[in-house]
Amino acid sequence: MADSVNPPPLRITELLRAYGLRPDKRLGQNFLADETALRRIVEAAGVESGDTVLEIGPGLGSLTRHLAARAARVVAVEMDTRLLPPLKSVLAAYENVRIVPGDILQIPVSSLVETEDYLVAANIPYYITSAVFRHLLGAHPRPRRIVLTIQREVAERVCAPPGKMSLLALSVQVYGEPQMAGRIPAGAFYPAPKVDSAVVRVEMLPQPRIPAVQLPLFFRLAKAGFSQKRKTLRNALSGGMHWPKETTRACLEAAAIDPSTRAQALDWDAWGRLVRAAGEMLTRAADSDIPI
């Protein structure tokens, strides 16, 4: 492990030029160059000396160096094989870093980390934000904290309160408590993206807000409910779950939810009641061989 807690700035343009490389737009490559922003991500992650950190898309190692200077171990997964030579060169002084070539979305997390107590810290391409959240939140083991640099608009949606939540916010908040940990202007990246970014910190809950056994049904209901935002829950669930409207109305009434309500208006208590009511209804239908 290198001794410096705050490594010197990485000369990204010079490094790319030395290896004959250019950022790949198809992979959403915007390398974070601002040292203040890099330190902010590490601070948001709360990295301590005994921690294992999983980093997604280390790129040229700008953030990786800061993580490695504080953590016991860093596992950095990089999909772009072109970047591996400069990445290995930049991280040569850090013996506690394991570089894994590959697509994080295709790699089981259990093959990357050996502990059930680990952190995720990463500056990820905007276009894989939802997929990365799904992969990490559904992983075994799950991290205790996730800190991602993502598009600012998306970060605000992830952190939205009940009553204004999107399907993405619901999918994240069923597992953890998200909060904005800082904003990063487009100029902090090379090349600069067209929009600003934000650091989102998700503190994982000990248990999901919906019991684990009910999560598959919860996600089915949530996807159906948000499939057409302007529709009432009665119409959205009828279409998305392929239920007769009378069945949907009865389920919503059993959950004490107004059928004219829209999915984004529900709080967590209401989602819990809806999942229980739907589960009981499906169980009764299955036991009596009555199609819904």
C-alpha positions as CSV (number, residue, x, y, z in Angstrom):
1,M,0.0,0.0,0.0
2,A,1.3,3.5,-0.8
3,D,2.0,5.7,2.1
4,S,0.2,8.9,0.9
5,V,-3.4,9.3,2.1
6,N,-3.9,12.0,-0.6
7,P,-2.0,10.9,-3.8
8,P,-0.8,13.5,-6.2
9,P,-3.2,14.5,-9.0
10,L,-3.3,12.2,-11.9
11,R,-2.4,13.8,-15.3
12,I,-5.2,12.1,-17.2
13,T,-4.7,13.7,-20.7
14,E,-1.0,13.0,-20.5
15,L,-1.6,9.4,-19.5
16,L,-4.1,8.8,-22.3
17,R,-1.7,10.4,-24.8
18,A,1.2,8.2,-23.6
19,Y,-0.8,5.1,-24.2
20,G,-2.4,6.3,-27.4
21,L,-5.9,6.2,-26.0
22,R,-9.1,8.3,-26.2
23,P,-12.2,8.1,-24.0
24,D,-14.8,5.8,-25.5
25,K,-18.1,7.6,-25.8
26,R,-19.9,4.3,-26.3
27,L,-18.8,3.2,-22.8
28,G,-19.8,6.6,-21.3
29,Q,-16.2,7.3,-20.3
30,N,-15.8,10.6,-18.4
31,F,-12.8,10.4,-16.1
32,L,-13.1,12.2,-12.8
33,A,-10.1,14.5,-12.6
34,D,-10.9,16.9,-9.7
35,E,-9.1,15.9,-6.5
36,T,-11.6,17.6,-4.3
37,A,-14.4,15.6,-5.8
38,L,-12.4,12.4,-5.5
39,R,-11.8,13.0,-1.8
40,R,-15.5,13.8,-1.3
41,I,-16.4,10.3,-2.7
42,V,-14.0,8.6,-0.3
43,E,-15.3,10.6,2.6
44,A,-18.9,9.9,1.7
45,A,-18.1,6.2,1.6
46,G,-16.6,6.4,5.1
47,V,-13.6,4.2,4.1
48,E,-11.6,3.0,7.1
49,S,-8.4,1.1,7.4
50,G,-10.0,-2.4,7.7
51,D,-12.5,-2.0,4.9
52,T,-12.8,-4.0,1.6
53,V,-14.0,-1.7,-1.2
54,L,-15.5,-2.8,-4.5
55,E,-15.0,-0.2,-7.3
56,I,-16.8,-0.4,-10.6
57,G,-15.0,1.0,-13.6
58,P,-11.7,2.3,-12.2
59,G,-10.8,3.7,-15.6
60,L,-7.3,5.1,-15.1
61,G,-7.3,4.7,-11.3
62,S,-8.0,8.3,-10.2
63,L,-10.4,7.2,-7.5
64,T,-8.8,3.8,-6.9
65,R,-5.6,5.4,-5.6
66,H,-7.6,7.4,-3.0
67,L,-9.5,4.3,-2.0
68,A,-6.4,2.1,-1.7
69,A,-4.6,4.7,0.4
70,R,-7.3,4.2,3.1
71,A,-8.8,0.7,2.7
72,A,-7.4,-2.7,3.5
73,R,-8.3,-4.0,0.1
74,V,-9.8,-2.7,-3.2
75,V,-11.3,-4.8,-5.9
76,A,-11.5,-2.8,-9.1
77,V,-13.6,-4.2,-12.0
78,E,-12.8,-2.7,-15.4
79,M,-14.5,-3.7,-18.6
80,D,-12.4,-1.8,-21.1
81,T,-9.3,-3.9,-21.7
82,R,-7.6,-0.9,-23.4
83,L,-7.3,0.8,-20.0
84,L,-5.6,-2.1,-18.2
85,P,-2.0,-1.2,-19.1
86,P,-2.2,2.4,-17.8
87,L,-4.4,1.3,-14.9
88,K,-1.8,-1.3,-13.7
89,S,1.0,1.3,-14.1
90,V,-0.9,3.9,-12.0
91,L,-1.7,1.4,-9.3
92,A,1.7,-0.4,-9.3
93,A,2.6,1.1,-5.9
94,Y,-0.6,-0.2,-4.3
95,E,-0.3,-3.9,-3.3
96,N,-3.8,-4.0,-1.8
97,V,-5.6,-3.5,-5.2
98,R,-6.9,-6.4,-7.2
99,I,-7.8,-5.5,-10.8
100,V,-10.5,-7.7,-12.3
101,P,-11.1,-7.4,-16.1
102,G,-14.7,-7.8,-17.0
103,D,-18.3,-6.5,-16.9
104,I,-19.5,-6.0,-13.4
105,L,-23.1,-6.8,-14.5
106,Q,-21.9,-10.2,-15.6
107,I,-19.9,-11.1,-12.6
108,P,-21.4,-12.5,-9.3
109,V,-20.4,-10.2,-6.5
110,S,-19.7,-13.3,-4.4
111,S,-16.7,-14.1,-6.7
112,L,-15.2,-10.6,-6.0
113,V,-15.5,-10.1,-2.3
114,E,-14.9,-12.6,0.4
115,T,-16.5,-10.6,3.2
116,E,-20.2,-9.8,4.0
117,D,-19.1,-6.4,5.2
118,Y,-17.8,-4.4,2.3
119,L,-18.4,-1.0,0.6
120,V,-19.0,0.0,-3.0
121,A,-17.5,3.3,-4.3
122,A,-17.5,4.2,-7.9
123,N,-17.8,6.8,-10.7
124,I,-20.0,4.9,-13.1
125,P,-21.2,5.6,-16.7
126,Y,-24.6,7.2,-16.6
127,Y,-26.2,4.6,-18.9
128,I,-25.7,1.7,-16.5
129,T,-27.0,3.4,-13.3
130,S,-30.2,1.4,-13.0
131,A,-28.5,-1.8,-13.9
132,V,-25.7,-1.3,-11.4
133,F,-28.2,-0.6,-8.6
134,R,-30.2,-3.7,-9.4
135,H,-27.0,-5.8,-9.5
136,L,-25.6,-4.6,-6.2
137,L,-28.9,-4.5,-4.3
138,G,-29.7,-8.0,-5.4
139,A,-26.2,-9.3,-4.7
140,H,-25.2,-11.9,-2.1
141,P,-23.6,-10.7,0.0
142,R,-25.0,-7.1,-0.2
143,P,-22.7,-4.2,0.6
144,R,-23.2,-2.2,3.8
145,R,-22.9,1.1,1.9
146,I,-23.0,2.1,-1.7
147,V,-21.6,5.4,-3.0
148,L,-22.0,6.2,-6.7
149,T,-21.3,9.3,-8.8
150,I,-24.2,9.5,-11.2
151,Q,-26.2,12.1,-13.2
152,R,-27.5,14.7,-10.9
153,E,-31.1,14.4,-12.2
154,V,-31.1,10.7,-11.6
155,A,-29.6,11.2,-8.1
156,E,-32.4,13.5,-7.2
157,R,-34.9,10.9,-8.4
158,V,-33.2,8.2,-6.4
159,C,-33.4,10.3,-3.2
160,A,-37.0,11.4,-3.7
161,P,-39.4,11.2,-0.7
162,P,-42.5,9.0,-0.6
163,G,-45.2,10.7,-2.7
164,K,-42.7,11.6,-5.4
165,M,-40.9,8.3,-5.9
166,S,-40.2,6.7,-9.3
167,L,-39.7,3.0,-9.9
168,L,-35.9,3.5,-9.5
169,A,-36.3,5.3,-6.2
170,L,-38.6,2.6,-4.9
171,S,-36.2,-0.1,-6.1
172,V,-33.3,1.5,-4.2
173,Q,-35.2,2.6,-1.1
174,V,-36.7,-0.8,-0.4
175,Y,-33.1,-1.8,0.5
176,G,-31.5,1.3,1.8
177,E,-31.6,5.0,2.8
178,P,-30.2,7.2,0.0
179,Q,-29.0,10.7,0.4
180,M,-27.2,13.3,-1.8
181,A,-23.6,13.6,-0.5
182,G,-22.4,16.3,-2.9
183,R,-22.7,17.8,-6.4
184,I,-19.9,17.6,-9.0
185,P,-19.9,20.0,-11.9
186,A,-19.4,18.7,-15.4
187,G,-16.0,20.5,-15.6
188,A,-14.6,18.1,-13.0
189,F,-14.5,15.4,-15.6
190,Y,-12.4,14.7,-18.7
191,P,-14.0,14.9,-21.1
192,A,-16.7,17.0,-19.6
193,P,-20.2,15.5,-19.9
194,K,-23.2,17.6,-20.9
195,V,-24.8,17.5,-17.4
196,D,-23.6,17.8,-13.8
197,S,-23.2,14.8,-11.5
198,A,-23.9,14.1,-7.9
199,V,-22.6,11.7,-5.3
200,V,-25.3,9.4,-3.9
201,R,-24.7,7.5,-0.7
202,V,-27.0,4.6,0.1
203,E,-26.8,3.3,3.7
204,M,-28.2,-0.3,3.6
205,L,-31.0,-1.3,5.9
206,P,-30.5,-4.4,8.1
207,Q,-33.5,-5.9,6.3
208,P,-35.5,-4.8,3.3
209,R,-38.6,-2.7,4.0
210,I,-40.6,-5.5,2.4
211,P,-39.9,-9.0,3.7
212,A,-37.5,-10.9,1.5
213,V,-40.1,-13.6,0.6
214,Q,-42.5,-10.9,-0.7
215,L,-39.9,-9.0,-2.8
216,P,-40.7,-10.7,-6.1
217,L,-44.3,-9.9,-5.8
218,F,-43.5,-6.3,-4.6
219,F,-41.4,-5.7,-7.7
220,R,-44.1,-7.1,-10.0
221,L,-46.6,-4.8,-8.4
222,A,-44.3,-1.8,-8.5
223,K,-43.4,-2.3,-12.2
224,A,-47.1,-2.7,-13.0
225,G,-48.0,0.4,-11.0
226,F,-45.4,2.6,-12.6
227,S,-45.9,1.2,-16.1
228,Q,-48.1,4.2,-17.0
229,K,-47.6,7.0,-14.6
230,R,-50.8,8.9,-15.5
231,K,-53.0,5.9,-14.8
232,T,-54.7,5.2,-11.5
233,L,-53.5,2.1,-9.6
234,R,-56.7,0.3,-10.5
235,N,-56.0,0.7,-14.2
236,A,-52.2,0.3,-14.0
237,L,-52.4,-2.9,-11.9
238,S,-55.1,-4.3,-14.0
239,G,-53.0,-3.9,-17.1
240,G,-49.6,-4.8,-15.7
241,M,-50.8,-7.7,-13.6
242,H,-53.4,-8.9,-16.1
243,W,-56.1,-8.8,-13.5
244,P,-59.8,-8.0,-14.1
245,K,-60.5,-4.5,-12.8
246,E,-62.9,-5.8,-10.2
247,T,-60.2,-8.1,-8.8
248,T,-57.8,-5.1,-8.7
249,R,-60.4,-2.9,-7.0
250,A,-61.0,-5.6,-4.3
251,C,-57.2,-6.0,-3.7
252,L,-56.8,-2.2,-3.3
253,E,-59.7,-2.0,-1.0
254,A,-58.3,-4.8,1.1
255,A,-55.1,-2.8,1.4
256,A,-57.1,0.3,2.3
257,I,-55.8,2.1,-0.8
258,D,-58.1,4.4,-2.9
259,P,-58.3,2.8,-6.3
260,S,-57.9,6.2,-7.9
261,T,-54.5,6.7,-6.3
262,R,-51.4,6.7,-8.5
263,A,-48.3,4.5,-7.7
264,Q,-46.0,7.5,-6.9
265,A,-48.4,8.7,-4.2
266,L,-48.0,5.5,-2.0
267,D,-45.8,5.5,1.1
268,W,-44.0,2.4,2.5
269,D,-46.9,1.5,4.8
270,A,-49.2,1.5,1.8
271,W,-46.8,-0.6,-0.3
272,G,-46.6,-3.1,2.5
273,R,-50.4,-3.4,2.8
274,L,-50.7,-3.8,-1.0
275,V,-48.1,-6.6,-1.1
276,R,-49.8,-8.5,1.7
277,A,-53.3,-8.1,0.2
278,A,-52.1,-9.2,-3.2
279,G,-50.3,-12.1,-1.7
280,E,-53.3,-13.3,0.2
281,M,-55.5,-12.9,-2.9
282,L,-53.1,-14.9,-5.1
283,T,-52.8,-17.6,-2.4
284,R,-56.6,-18.0,-2.1
285,A,-57.0,-18.1,-5.9
286,A,-54.3,-20.8,-6.2
287,D,-55.8,-22.9,-3.4
288,S,-59.3,-22.8,-5.0
289,D,-58.0,-23.2,-8.6
290,I,-59.9,-20.0,-9.5
291,P,-58.1,-18.0,-12.2
292,I,-57.7,-14.3,-11.4
